[in-house]
Amino acid sequence: MYGVIERRRQYLQLMRQVTLEQGYFTVTDIQKAADVPRSTAQDWVNRLVSEGCVVMKEHKQGRNPARYAAVSALPSSACRRIFTTVDGGWVEIYHECMSGACAAFCGYHHRMAGGALNHVQRDGTLLRECAKLGRGEISIGAYPSPAVGVTGVRREGDMVVQEIRCIGGPAYSLTDMMSGAKGVTRVKARKMGGVVEGEVYTRALTHVIIGIDDTDSPEGGATFALALALLQHITSMEGLIPIGHHVAMLYPALPGKTAGNSCSFIDVAAEPGVIDQIKNRVIKFVNDEALSHEWGIAIRTGFRILPELREYGRLVRSGVVSREFADLVAQHNNVSLYGGRGVIGALGAVSLWGLDNSVLLNVDAAIP
């Protein structure tokens, strides 16, 4: 019995050390470090998971092995999730905090620093940032200089790497917290005088925008409620991270509207291999749950809204648009449409992605 207890201590110590060094470990890491058969390493990982000493950070995805972390080596983190979506040479960075104050702090300093970031937007505890692959020099320091900024964003295979420079509290977050955030696969940090520079690795996911409209009827129902239920429904899928749900107002004088003529869109970050599965689930769910036979769905991968698609958003908020015109715009912008006349508003929802709520909810507001 003493031998088993001692081996347990040794394996757990090894797993803690590897977790501290790279933010996670795999069965292969333990197999090589302990110089034991893979089956032995897997048995010990399974045993310590069942005891609650080890947690699985990421399930096996294709050729990428499952990743684990020793619980006692996981820092208490204000960072809930950090993940990234890629569209050509552009990257959307999502950082969800436990505190809206933390999200506001990082958003303020990232915006002031500039660097590799082109756009910074906060929605409650979720910080959304857009960057073009590349670098941008920044100056970090004590007040009034920014305390943290993103100096570069690059692609390495199926990974996105954020290059961050910081001091003070943000430096503590980089070295002691970010590795514990869901979606982060690795953090590398080095101290250079009073400044800390680091790299945060996340998977290069695909951005999926789903617009829906005409799902209610004069007798009841609401498109926003169905969209929210849809987001909750598909969130149970492996390889998918929910981003958000928004409501947008369309042409208020549309004949035959049930109420104020609003549509909804949701967006998710997904592994490329599950895109078709997402589409199938969305179509089945809306078909089963919509109260109108004219329901419409619009699905687009990628987050860059080109001028023609944005112009469609302006038109669908200012007058009546035909189904034929909607089909043409969707074809030119790689948007898949499903259903009845609701596809006109569903495409409108997709075309308005990325705009602030003050614009989405006010049809008289100018679209940038």
NORPEJO-V754393 format. One record per run of one state. SS is the DSSP state (2 for helix, 1 for strand, 0 for the rest). FROM is the first residue (numbers start at 1). TO is the last residue. If there is no record, write none. Layout:
ss = [SS,SS]
from = [FROM,FROM]
to = [TO,TO]
This chain:
ss = [0,2,0,1,0,2,0,2,0,1,0,1,0,1,0,1,2,0,1,0,1,0,2,0,1,0,1,0,1,0,1,0,1,0,1,0,1,0,2,0,2,0,1,0,1,0,1,0,1,0,1,0,2,0,1,0,1,0,2,0,1,0,2,0,2,0,1,0,2,0,2,0]
from = [1,2,23,25,26,27,35,38,51,54,59,61,62,64,65,67,71,74,79,88,90,98,100,114,117,124,126,133,134,136,140,141,146,147,148,157,159,167,168,177,178,181,182,183,184,193,195,214,217,218,220,221,223,235,240,250,262,271,272,290,296,302,307,319,323,333,335,340,343,352,357,361]
to = [1,22,24,25,26,34,37,50,53,58,60,61,63,64,66,70,73,78,87,89,97,99,113,116,123,125,132,133,135,139,140,145,146,147,156,158,166,167,176,177,180,181,182,183,192,194,213,216,217,219,220,222,234,239,249,261,270,271,289,295,301,306,318,322,332,334,339,342,351,356,360,368]
